Structure formats: structure tokens, C-alpha cells
Amino acid sequence: MTAHDHTPDTDVDVPAGFDGDQEDLADRQALRRVAGLSTELQDVTEVEYRQLRLERVVLAGLSTSRDPHEAEVSMAELAALAETAGSQVLDALVQPRDKPDPATFLGSGKAAELRDIVAETGADTVVCDGELSPSQRRSLEDVVKVKVVDRTALILDIFAQHAKSREGKAQVELAQLEYLLPRLRGWGDSMSRQAGGRVAGGAGIGSRGPGETKIELDRRRIRTRMSKLRREIADMRTSRDTKRDSRRRNAVPSVAIAGYTNAGKSSLLNRLTGAGVLVEDALFATLDPTVRRAELPDGRAVTYTDTVGFVRQLPHQLVEAFRSTLEEVGDADLVVHVVDVSHPDPEGQLSAVRAVMAEVGAHSVPEVVALNKADVADPEVVDRLLRRERGAVAVSARTGQGLDELLAAVVRDLPRPDVEVDLVVPFERGDLVSRTHADGEVIDVSHVAEGTRLHARVDKALAAALTEASSGTV
């Protein structure tokens, strides 16, 4: 999930309706799931998670709050997740209930009703709107007689399909294995037999514990693989930290574009920079953060980072696995929080994103709320959120509406250089003058016999370099 630095010409003139070059949209569409095909873990043998297939599904959920609208929004999102994973949603069932049934998630009567719906529709999978315990999943499967998948497994499957970079794939696999470990279950007696000789995964002498059963062997192999993945992710994080430190040394402020999945973050980045990032009407279209450099209206250079989208009940395995990537938001100087104001529950999206941002230490970063898709949203909803969120801006990445106002808000809220200098820079140090124009805030500039007189606000490192050059020691 390594951020790809790229520095196009600043002040990119983006034509109306342009959504970037979309370099990998064709590749993404070519990878759409076909019937009978699944993303499967390759490293672990004989485990049910590998058999995950999402083709013809029935959704099942609970309405645990007093507001039935909340359950409807959650189920609509679950349907969108299932379709993003490549499945066909045939039917859905919602049960009003204070809390999940400890045995089968749904009550026994609703579970029987779900079994009848599955039989009538010919579904091969049930997707539950929540995280099931291993015993709940087994019990519900025994009733409905088809594969049962929970929301967490569904999101993990989408991430597995969409991850492209080496780091993204490693993070997704780590999250999958963390989810899988407590859910290992054998087909018949295959997991309860003691492994010996050639049965022990082909690893041979020195690789087996005494009397190790097949399920114990798989657990040990999973833990070994997880340790290896954690080491690889830590190494890749070092590379990204080096790039981030390089941007900091050059005093380029960073703006993270964060928000709910499918809120229009990539479209907004394309509109602001002409970046050519994949834009698709699907959940989690962006998993690999993209860093692009541009110039603000006040002349300051800035980097925009497009980040992975958030979602309600984002699996904690993914938050942990993607923590290093989500820290891009926490290390930013400003967050542009993109909200789909045309969504049925934009306030819910706001709170869900802020909860995850707080979890990764990004709650203290200054925030500008961009109410995207304002061109197709209910004007009353837009007005309500503009009143609720101080400094929010109504925009449309599709039409360009409100972008000037958004850029003005970024200029206003992006922390400014904190050291004011007024000095003469020798002509031979034109590089420092250029850096001041690019990375600082020039108040006044003139030329005198000794060099260029600069009155500007800059960061501490550049202030030190300018002072040293002005003193004639360089």
C-alpha cells in the first residue's frame, strides 16, 4: 500500500467532467468476479474460509435500535458491499431484535424463515449484517444448509480483490489470517486426525509437534505466516516513512483526503490535481493511497493524499493491518473530510469516519468538511449539514461546483509557516529563494546590490538555511 509520489505540473487545468486518466479502471473491471470463481487463501489447507463464494446471496440483518431507518441504511450498504464483491443479491430479511441470538444470530423462527427464502431463491450464500462468532456461523449453517458469511468476511473479500500494491496485499492477507485463525473448522474428521509422516503439510521431519492434529498444524502455519507478514509490512512502512520525511524536509504541507467509502474522494483528488486515480461507483475502489503535488491559490506547494475509505463496523483486523497506511491521515497537516451528502445517512458517515480517525490518532488534525455530490443531494440536507459542520463547503467533484470555495478553506486552515524572516540572500543562493517561493509565504521581495531581499514566513529549517546564507557563511 505504498504511496506513489508523482509531481505533475502545478496548476493543472482540468476540463469540466474530467475524472483523471483512469489508468487502471480497465484492469479493475477485467478482474470482476465471474460465476464459480473466488478469491482464496493459498497458504492454508482445508479451511472453510478458502471456500468463500459470493454468487447468489440472501442478506440477513437485525434492527436493534429504535430507529428502523438505521437498519435500512445498514442493509442497503451490505447489499452494495455484496454487489461490489461480485455477487447477486436475491432477497433480504431483517428481524427487529434487541440483541443477536447467541446461538444462531437470528431467532429460531427467523432462521427457519431464512432457510425457506434460501430454498425458494436458490441462493448459495447467506450474508449476515454483523460479525458472527464461530458457533453462531456453524449453527446458522446447520439451519439454512448453505454457506454463511458475515459482514467482516465480506469486507475482507472485497479488500482481497482490490488490493494491488505489495503492501496492500500483505495487509489484506494479514487481516484475513487474523479473522481466520479462531474460525478454523475441518471438513469431516480431517482436522481432528493427528498429523504424521507425509500428512504434515509436506513439511517433513523437524516441522511437526508430537501428536499434532491437522487443525493444530494449520494454526501453527497461520501464525508463522502472520509473523512473516508483520515483518514485511514493518519494512515497507519504513520506506513510506522515508518518503514522508523527505516531503517534510522540503517543507511541503500535506492534505489528506479522507472519508467514507464511495464518498467521492478519488474524484475530488482528480479534480484538484488531474491525478488520474481510479474512480468507480463501488465500495473500496481505492485501497492504495496516492500522493499528488499541486499548488494552492496562494502559491504554496501542497501534497494531496487519497486514502482508503472507511465504512461502518470496519473490521478491527483491517484497522490494525492498515494502521500504518491510515497513519497518513494522522500525519497530515490538514484533513479534507469528504462526505456523500446525497447518502441517506451522511451524519452516520461522518461519525463512523471520525471514530476510526480517533483510533489511529488523527482526531487532533485540522479538518475541512467537503459535502460532495451537492449537485444531486436534497438542498435541505445540504443546508442542515452546512449549519451543523462549521466551515463545511458544499462541492461537486463531478461538476466542479464549490471547488474554489474548498481551496479557499484549505488555504485558510492549512497551518502556515511559523518563522518570519526579513533578510538579504546572496544572488548565488537563488535555490533558497526558489524554495521560499515554493514552500514558504512571501510577503515582499526586492533586489539590492548584495542580493535578493526577502520578507517571508518559512518553516524553521528553511529559516535557518536563509539566515546562514544571509550571514555570508555559505
Number of C-alpha atoms within 10 A of each C-alpha: 25 19 21 14 16 12 13 13 12 16 15 14 11 16 12 11 12 17 22 21 14 16 12 13 15 10 10 15 10 9 11 14 17 11 12 8 14 18 17 16 16 7 11 17 15 16 19 15 22 16 14 20 24 29 23 20 28 25 25 23 23 24 20 15 13 11 9 13 13 16 20 16 15 19 22 15 16 23 23 16 20 26 18 22 27 22 20 16 21 16 17 18 17 19 16 15 15 11 13 19 13 13 16 21 25 25 17 14 9 16 21 15 15 24 20 14 18 23 14 9 13 13 21 18 24 27 24 27 24 20 16 22 16 13 14 19 20 17 18 25 19 14 16 21 15 17 21 25 24 18 20 22 23 22 24 21 25 21 25 22 21 21 21 16 15 14 23 23 21 24 29 26 23 26 24 24 21 18 19 19 16 11 17 17 19 15 10 7 9 14 19 15 14 16 21 18 11 10 12 19 17 10 11 12 11 6 12 18 14 9 11 17 19 23 21 19 20 22 18 16 16 19 15 11 16 20 11 13 20 15 11 15 22 12 12 17 17 12 14 18 14 11 16 18 12 12 16 12 12 14 22 20 21 26 26 27 28 30 29 26 24 23 28 26 31 31 26 28 24 24 26 25 24 24 27 19 25 19 22 17 11 15 23 21 23 24 21 22 25 22 21 25 24 21 18 17 13 12 17 19 19 22 24 24 27 29 25 25 24 24 20 16 15 17 19 14 19 21 18 16 23 23 14 21 25 24 16 24 26 21 16 21 20 24 27 25 22 30 28 26 27 19 17 17 15 19 14 16 23 18 13 18 23 19 15 20 21 13 16 20 14 22 16 10 17 16 24 23 24 32 28 29 24 24 18 10 16 14 13 9 17 22 11 10 19 17 11 11 13 11 14 22 25 22 26 23 27 18 16 18 16 18 19 14 14 22 16 16 19 20 16 12 16 20 13 16 18 13 15 17 19 16 18 23 24 21 16 12 15 13 10 18 21 11 14 23 18 18 23 26 20 20 13 10 14 10 12 11 9 11 17 20 20 21 18 20 21 24 21 14 12 22 22 14 12 24 16 13 18 19 12 10 7 11
